Amino acid sequence: MAAEINQLQATKRLNLLSLFTSGSTLICCALPATLVAIGSVATLTSLISHFPQLIWISEHKPEVFGLAGAMLLLAGWMQWRARLLPCPADAQLAALCMQTRRQSLWIYWVSVVIFLIGSFFAFLAPLFIT
């Protein structure tokens, strides 16, 4: 049973990593587009002057999205594998197992939504604007 709990925890860690990589897609594309859309170009300029790494992320958005997509696929595969793992017979461990499973699934779907929002602003929104 310890192996199953370890696999669930590994799945949760992988989902957190996919959440982080999906968040980078928002920083790359959705944040600048939103700031420009609401007329906060000065805020965007200030943000870029304080965090010049944003320019690098924006210049390399195919790689950023590729890495985020790969992490989401890997996390989804781990999520799929973990769905049928048995939980321990002990009531406390079973409750922890189910809680970890629910949190992991929730984190995964939040990551997917963030990735889709970032993808829209990076690749589809520019087609509508020009």
N, C-alpha and C positions, 0 to 999 in steps of 0.2 A: 504493500500500500504506500510505502514511503516513496517508491519510484513514481507512482501515479501523481502524488502530491508534488514531487519535484518537477514532473513534466508540466503540471498545471502552472506552477510558479515560473517555469521557463517560458511558457506561453504568455503569461502575464508580462514578464520582462520584455519579451519580444514585441508585444503589443504596445508597451510604453515606448520602446524604441521607434516603432512605426508611427506613434503619435508625435514624437519629436521630429522625425523626418517629414511627416506631413505638415507639421507646423512651419517648417522651413519653406514650404511652398506658399504658404500665406504671406510670410515675410517677404518672399521674393516678388510676388506679383499682386496679390490682393490688397496688401497694405498700401503700396504706392498708388495703385489704381483708385482705391477708395479716397485717399487723401487728395488726389488730383480732382476726382469727381465732386468732392464737396468744397473745392476751392481752397484747400489748405496746402498750396504749393510751397509756401514759406515753411510750413511745418515739415514737409517732406525734405526740403533742402536742408533744414536744420538737422533732421534725423540722419540724413546721408553724411553730413559733415561730422557728426558725432560717431557714426557707425559706417565707415567706408566699406566694410565688408558686404553691405547690402548691394553695392554695385557689382561686386564679384559674383554674388549669388544670382543676381538678375542676368548677368552676362552668361552664366553657365546654367540657365534654367533647364535645358534638356537633360543635363546630367543630374541636377537636383531632383527633377521629376522622375527620372529613370531610377535613381536610388530609392526614392520614396515609394515608387510603384513596386519595385522589387521587394522592399521591406514589407509592404502591405500584402503582397502575394505570399511571402514566406510566413507572415503572421497569420494570414487566412488559412494556409495549409496546416499550421500548428494548431490553430483553433479547431479546424475540422477533425484533426487527429485526436484532440483532447476531449471532444464532445462525448465520446462513448467510454471514456476511462471510468472505471468504478471508483466510487468514493469509499473511504474507510467505514467500517462497521461502527466504530466509536462515534457517539452522537456529536461530540465537540469537533472531532476531526471531520466528520461528514458535513457539519455546518460550515466549517472553514473551507472545505473543498467546494461546496456549492457557492459560497460567497466569492471565492477566488474565480470560479468559473463565470459567474455573472459579471463581476468586475472586468474580467479579461474580455468578455464579449462586448461589453459596453465600451471599453477603451478602443477596441478594434473598430467598431462602427463609427465612433467619433473620429477616429483617424481617417476612415474612408470618406466621411463627409468633408473633413478638412481638405483632403487631397482633391476631391471633386470641385470644391470651391476654388482652390488654388489653380486647378487645371482650367477652369472656366476663365478666370481672370488672365491667366498666362497665354492661353492659346485660342479661346473662342471670342472673348470680349474684344480683342483688337480687330477681329474680322468685322464686327458689327459697327465699330467706331469709324473705321476708314471707308 
